[in-house]
Amino acid sequence: MQITYIGHSGFFVELTQSMLLFDYYQGRLPKFSHGKRLYVFASHRHPDHFNPDIFRLAEEREDICFVLSRDIWESRVPEKLRSRTLRLKAGESREQDGLQIQTLRSTDEGVAFLVKTEGKTIYHAGDLNDWRWIGEPESWNRQMEQNFQKYIEPLRGLRVDAAFLPLDPRQEEYSLGFDYFLSLTAPRDGKARIYPMHCWEDYSIIERWLMEHPDHPDGAFIVPIQNCGETFFQ
């Protein structure tokens, strides 16, 4: 499995038979292989997660499927591509050409994606995170914590091969959702990897987490992204 970090929350995953593009909104796209079906995911309508330019990819290839959160209005999808587009609400499960897709409700807009294909399990959180902020009412932050833990509960004990998780430097307590995910999911083997995202290209937040958690059992699985366009193999 080859994973390319495009920027912000955008990742490209290439497997033996298929390719997955998550939450692209800007940056340089990798060269797509021929003979593999391309699935293009958008977790919600925020402009840093959904760019309508993704539909131009269909001009270059027929073997493409768009998987969108239902909060992205159908009118945003070109009419000629609607037959090749899945619009999913939270809590849905769908199988498409052997690709198993499950959506989780987000604590912001849209959904998170859990994808199983070719023996791999891949999780892209979108904006599903514990978005607690200093300055918000205590009741609001308490409800946020409860909602996050409720919405992410389907992942309890799950073994995930690649997970893309928000680690946002704007949050004072920046790793609440990140840490909870690590405690919730199954122990990792040597091939699993955790990819921080939504860092607003401030990658020092990843190094900060690693420095503040020197003895964390999952520390070896955190990918220290440093630049857009980096490619990782696992």
Secondary structure as the mmCIF struct_conf table of DSSP 4:
data_model
#
loop_
_struct_conf.conf_type_id
_struct_conf.id
_struct_conf.beg_label_comp_id
_struct_conf.beg_label_asym_id
_struct_conf.beg_label_seq_id
_struct_conf.end_label_comp_id
_struct_conf.end_label_asym_id
_struct_conf.end_label_seq_id
STRN STRN1 GLN A 2 GLY A 7
TURN_TY1_P TURN_TY1_P1 HIS A 8 SER A 9
STRN STRN2 GLY A 10 GLU A 14
BEND BEND1 THR A 16 GLN A 17
STRN STRN3 SER A 18 PHE A 22
BEND BEND2 ASP A 23 ASP A 23
BEND BEND3 GLN A 26 GLY A 27
HELX_LH_PP_P HELX_LH_PP_P1 ARG A 28 SER A 33
TURN_TY1_P TURN_TY1_P2 HIS A 34 GLY A 35
BEND BEND4 LYS A 36 LYS A 36
STRN STRN4 ARG A 37 ALA A 42
BEND BEND5 ARG A 45 HIS A 46
TURN_TY1_P TURN_TY1_P3 PRO A 47 HIS A 49
HELX_RH_3T_P HELX_RH_3T_P1 PRO A 52 GLU A 59
TURN_TY1_P TURN_TY1_P4 GLU A 60 GLU A 60
BEND BEND6 GLU A 62 ASP A 63
STRN STRN5 ILE A 64 SER A 69
TURN_TY1_P TURN_TY1_P5 ARG A 70 ASP A 71
BEND BEND7 ILE A 72 ILE A 72
HELX_RH_3T_P HELX_RH_3T_P2 GLU A 74 ARG A 76
BEND BEND8 VAL A 77 VAL A 77
HELX_RH_3T_P HELX_RH_3T_P3 GLU A 79 ARG A 84
STRN STRN6 THR A 85 LEU A 88
TURN_TY1_P TURN_TY1_P6 ALA A 90 GLY A 91
STRN STRN7 SER A 93 GLN A 96
TURN_TY1_P TURN_TY1_P7 ASP A 97 GLY A 98
STRN STRN8 LEU A 99 ARG A 105
BEND BEND9 THR A 107 GLY A 110
STRN STRN9 VAL A 111 THR A 117
TURN_TY1_P TURN_TY1_P8 GLU A 118 GLY A 119
STRN STRN10 LYS A 120 HIS A 124
TURN_TY1_P TURN_TY1_P9 GLY A 126 ASP A 127
BEND BEND10 ASN A 129 ASN A 129
TURN_TY1_P TURN_TY1_P10 ILE A 134 GLY A 135
BEND BEND11 GLU A 136 GLU A 136
HELX_RH_AL_P HELX_RH_AL_P1 GLU A 138 TYR A 151
TURN_TY1_P TURN_TY1_P11 ILE A 152 ILE A 152
HELX_RH_3T_P HELX_RH_3T_P4 GLU A 153 LEU A 155
TURN_TY1_P TURN_TY1_P12 ARG A 156 GLY A 157
BEND BEND12 ASP A 161 ASP A 161
STRN STRN11 ALA A 162 PRO A 166
TURN_TY1_P TURN_TY1_P13 PRO A 169 ARG A 170
BEND BEND13 GLN A 171 GLU A 173
TURN_TY1_P TURN_TY1_P14 TYR A 174 SER A 175
HELX_RH_AL_P HELX_RH_AL_P2 LEU A 176 LEU A 184
BEND BEND14 THR A 185 THR A 185
HELX_LH_PP_P HELX_LH_PP_P2 ALA A 186 ARG A 188
TURN_TY1_P TURN_TY1_P15 GLY A 190 LYS A 191
STRN STRN12 ARG A 193 MET A 197
TURN_TY1_P TURN_TY1_P16 TRP A 200 GLU A 201
TURN_TY1_P TURN_TY1_P17 TYR A 203 TYR A 203
HELX_RH_AL_P HELX_RH_AL_P3 SER A 204 GLU A 212
TURN_TY1_P TURN_TY1_P18 PRO A 214 ASP A 215
TURN_TY1_P TURN_TY1_P19 PRO A 217 ASP A 218
HELX_RH_3T_P HELX_RH_3T_P5 GLY A 219 PHE A 221
STRN STRN13 ILE A 222 ILE A 222
BEND BEND15 ASN A 227 ASN A 227
TURN_TY1_P TURN_TY1_P20 CYS A 228 GLY A 229
STRN STRN14 THR A 231 PHE A 233
#
